[in-house]
Amino acid sequence: MLPLVSALLAPLAGVLIYVTLHHRARTVRLLDTAVIVALPLLVAIQVLPHAWAERSLVPVVVVALGAGLLAVVERLSHTLARYTDDFTILFAVLGISAHALLEGSALTAGASPAFVLAVVVHRVALGLLIWWLVVPRHGAPLAGAGVGVILVATVAGYVVGGGVMTDLAFVDSELLEAFVAGTLLHVVLHQGREDHRH
């Protein structure tokens, strides 16, 4: 039960970091820079081991496709460009929720302390990232809903248990995560700073 509680508290810790530090003038720039640096690191940690294990560049290409697709859409249509970041954030929250479902399921199978620690660390960053992206655009209620969806997905995965892994066997979760990561990279690196007026 402790692994589940830790996994649920971690995104809330990320939110708390944002709320505590974001209104202090001296830490705003540091916080923004931390998010911009943390996301590429999370992507690398998530994608590169899979690419190495499979001896394949496909996950790296999928990340590039996720980032590049949004850039192409924005260049082709100025009208659609206004909505791509919001659509990407929604898509990313859904993708992260699918990942949270799998993590919740994995936590039931006697997860090792190293796995639990990895889950907690990256979830702190995810909670911070969601708050950082959504609050300036749409406010705290929608940001809270985004974090809430991840928490519900985690609990659902934990309750269902290992069956989630077999039910979703037809989905290549690693490639889905790579694509979601690519789209988020585009939003954070291209648009993120512009939305944070201090």
C-alpha positions as CSV (number, residue, x, y, z in Angstrom):
1,M,0.0,0.0,0.0
2,L,2.9,2.4,0.7
3,P,4.1,2.3,-3.0
4,L,0.6,3.4,-4.1
5,V,0.4,6.2,-1.5
6,S,3.8,7.4,-2.6
7,A,2.8,7.3,-6.2
8,L,-0.3,9.3,-5.5
9,L,1.4,11.9,-3.3
10,A,4.3,12.5,-5.8
11,P,2.3,14.6,-8.4
12,L,0.8,16.6,-5.5
13,A,4.3,17.3,-4.3
14,G,5.1,18.7,-7.8
15,V,2.0,20.9,-7.6
16,L,3.1,22.1,-4.1
17,I,6.6,23.0,-5.5
18,Y,5.0,25.1,-8.2
19,V,2.5,26.9,-5.9
20,T,5.2,27.5,-3.2
21,L,8.0,28.8,-5.5
22,H,6.2,30.3,-8.5
23,H,5.2,33.5,-6.9
24,R,8.6,34.4,-5.5
25,A,10.4,36.6,-8.0
26,R,13.8,35.2,-7.3
27,T,12.8,31.6,-8.0
28,V,10.4,32.1,-11.0
29,R,13.2,32.0,-13.6
30,L,14.9,29.0,-11.8
31,L,11.5,27.1,-11.7
32,D,10.8,27.8,-15.4
33,T,14.3,26.7,-16.4
34,A,14.0,23.6,-14.2
35,V,10.9,22.6,-16.1
36,I,12.4,23.2,-19.5
37,V,15.5,21.2,-18.5
38,A,13.6,18.4,-16.7
39,L,11.2,17.5,-19.6
40,P,14.0,16.6,-22.1
41,L,15.7,14.6,-19.3
42,L,12.5,12.7,-18.5
43,V,12.0,12.0,-22.2
44,A,15.6,10.7,-22.5
45,I,15.2,8.5,-19.4
46,Q,11.9,7.2,-20.7
47,V,12.8,6.7,-24.4
48,L,16.5,5.9,-24.6
49,P,16.6,2.7,-22.5
50,H,13.8,1.3,-24.6
51,A,15.6,2.3,-27.8
52,W,18.8,0.7,-26.5
53,A,17.1,-2.5,-25.4
54,E,15.4,-2.9,-28.8
55,R,18.5,-1.8,-30.7
56,S,16.2,0.5,-32.6
57,L,15.9,4.2,-33.4
58,V,12.2,3.9,-33.8
59,P,11.3,5.4,-30.3
60,V,13.7,8.4,-31.0
61,V,12.0,8.9,-34.4
62,V,8.6,8.8,-32.8
63,V,9.6,11.5,-30.4
64,A,10.7,13.6,-33.3
65,L,7.5,12.9,-35.1
66,G,5.5,14.0,-32.1
67,A,7.4,17.3,-31.9
68,G,7.5,17.8,-35.7
69,L,3.9,17.1,-36.4
70,L,2.8,20.1,-34.3
71,A,5.4,22.4,-35.9
72,V,4.0,21.4,-39.3
73,V,0.4,22.0,-38.3
74,E,1.3,25.4,-36.9
75,R,3.1,26.4,-40.1
76,L,0.3,25.2,-42.3
77,S,-2.5,26.9,-40.5
78,H,-2.4,30.0,-38.3
79,T,-6.0,29.2,-37.2
80,L,-5.1,25.7,-36.0
81,A,-1.8,27.0,-34.4
82,R,-3.9,28.7,-31.7
83,Y,-5.3,25.4,-30.6
84,T,-2.4,23.0,-31.0
85,D,-0.9,23.6,-27.6
86,D,-4.2,23.1,-25.8
87,F,-4.9,19.9,-27.8
88,T,-1.4,18.7,-27.1
89,I,-1.8,19.2,-23.3
90,L,-5.1,17.3,-23.4
91,F,-3.6,14.5,-25.5
92,A,-0.5,14.4,-23.2
93,V,-2.7,14.2,-20.0
94,L,-4.6,11.3,-21.6
95,G,-1.3,9.6,-22.6
96,I,0.2,10.1,-19.2
97,S,-2.9,8.7,-17.6
98,A,-2.6,5.5,-19.7
99,H,1.0,5.3,-18.4
100,A,-0.3,5.9,-14.8
101,L,-2.7,3.1,-15.3
102,L,0.1,0.7,-16.2
103,E,2.3,2.0,-13.3
104,G,-0.6,1.5,-10.9
105,S,-0.9,-2.1,-12.1
106,A,2.8,-2.6,-11.8
107,L,2.8,-1.4,-8.2
108,T,0.6,-4.4,-7.2
109,A,3.2,-6.9,-8.3
110,G,5.7,-6.5,-5.4
111,A,7.4,-3.5,-6.9
112,S,11.0,-3.1,-6.0
113,P,12.1,0.0,-3.9
114,A,14.1,1.2,-7.0
115,F,11.0,1.0,-9.2
116,V,8.9,2.9,-6.6
117,L,11.6,5.6,-6.3
118,A,11.7,6.0,-10.1
119,V,7.9,6.3,-10.2
120,V,7.9,8.9,-7.4
121,V,10.7,11.1,-8.9
122,H,9.2,11.3,-12.4
123,R,5.7,11.8,-11.0
124,V,6.8,14.8,-9.0
125,A,8.2,16.3,-12.2
126,L,4.9,15.4,-14.0
127,G,2.8,17.2,-11.4
128,L,5.0,20.2,-11.7
129,L,4.9,20.1,-15.5
130,I,1.1,19.9,-15.7
131,W,0.6,22.8,-13.3
132,W,3.3,24.8,-15.1
133,L,1.6,24.3,-18.5
134,V,-2.1,24.5,-17.6
135,V,-2.4,27.2,-14.9
136,P,-1.1,30.2,-17.0
137,R,-3.5,29.2,-19.9
138,H,-6.7,27.9,-18.1
139,G,-6.3,28.3,-14.4
140,A,-5.9,26.0,-11.4
141,P,-9.3,24.1,-11.7
142,L,-8.4,22.6,-15.0
143,A,-4.8,22.0,-13.9
144,G,-6.2,20.2,-10.8
145,A,-8.5,18.1,-13.1
146,G,-5.4,17.1,-15.1
147,V,-3.6,15.9,-12.0
148,G,-6.8,14.3,-10.7
149,V,-7.1,12.2,-13.9
150,I,-3.6,10.8,-13.3
151,L,-4.4,10.0,-9.7
152,V,-7.6,8.2,-10.7
153,A,-5.8,6.2,-13.4
154,T,-3.2,5.1,-10.9
155,V,-5.8,3.9,-8.4
156,A,-7.7,2.1,-11.2
157,G,-4.5,0.3,-12.4
158,Y,-3.7,-0.7,-8.8
159,V,-7.2,-2.0,-8.2
160,V,-7.4,-4.0,-11.5
161,G,-3.8,-5.3,-11.0
162,G,-1.8,-7.2,-13.5
163,G,-4.7,-7.7,-15.8
164,V,-4.2,-4.2,-17.2
165,M,-0.9,-5.4,-18.8
166,T,-2.6,-8.2,-20.7
167,D,-5.7,-6.1,-21.6
168,L,-3.4,-3.4,-23.2
169,A,-1.0,-5.9,-24.8
170,F,-2.0,-4.8,-28.3
171,V,-0.9,-1.2,-27.5
172,D,2.9,-0.4,-27.8
173,S,2.9,1.8,-24.7
174,E,6.6,2.7,-25.2
175,L,5.9,4.2,-28.6
176,L,2.8,6.0,-27.4
177,E,4.8,7.5,-24.5
178,A,7.5,8.5,-27.0
179,F,4.9,10.3,-29.2
180,V,3.3,12.0,-26.2
181,A,6.8,13.1,-25.0
182,G,7.6,14.6,-28.4
183,T,4.4,16.6,-28.5
184,L,5.1,17.9,-24.9
185,L,8.7,18.8,-25.9
186,H,7.3,21.0,-28.6
187,V,4.9,22.8,-26.2
188,V,7.4,23.3,-23.5
189,L,10.3,24.4,-25.6
190,H,8.4,26.4,-28.2
191,Q,5.5,27.9,-26.3
192,G,6.1,27.4,-22.6
193,R,8.1,30.5,-21.8
194,E,5.8,32.7,-23.8
195,D,2.8,31.8,-21.6
196,H,4.6,32.6,-18.3
197,R,4.3,36.4,-17.8
198,H,5.7,37.4,-14.5
